[in-house]
């Protein structure tokens, strides 16, 4: 990997946060990892580019021997091919071989186990939308705040529109081999109580229902 730049014109590095500029290298000295197990399609790269354009580079990419990027391939590709950056901040790793490959997998895999705190996220999305619409577009959820908040709330607005022609009692509940109708208001109150207890995703609600029913 190329050494850090010492005499680069700072005007060329404005897209990199100040404390990372000492690690800036010419982007053409780096290579995408041909064995990268975490692929990025065009939508992913577009969202990465939007984030980089709005916030600049706030985190370095991780580079192994011969300038091969081991973490941040999507960042490199979006910065180079969509935004046309000529320099990017890159940190060398002291790991090599399979150990470095394992780290690249671990960084991406461990991120998959996190979950959004949807009430907090919804509050932050609403605040961002009020203060900075451009930043909202760059966070990756889209730029329609009502649609985002509805999605985080379980799509209630769309569900309500779909059920407009149904009667208030037309809610079927099935447990085992039994099925009966429940007044819609009572059903919605019960479902909301479940969501507040278990979370908003369907799997958590189902698990809580099973727990309450002793299944």
Buried (B, 14 or more C-beta within 10 A) or exposed (E): BBEBBEEBEEEBBEBBBEEBBEBBBEBEBBBBBEEBEBEBEEEBBBBBBBBBBBBBBEEBBBBBEEBBBBBBBBBBBBBBEBBEBBBBBBBBBEBEEEEBBEBBBEBEEEEEEEEEEBBEBBEEBBEBBEEEEEEBBBBEBEBEBEBBBBBBBBEBBEEEEEEEEEEEEEBEEEEEEEEEEBEBEEBBEBBEEBBEEBBBBEEBBEBBBEEEEEE
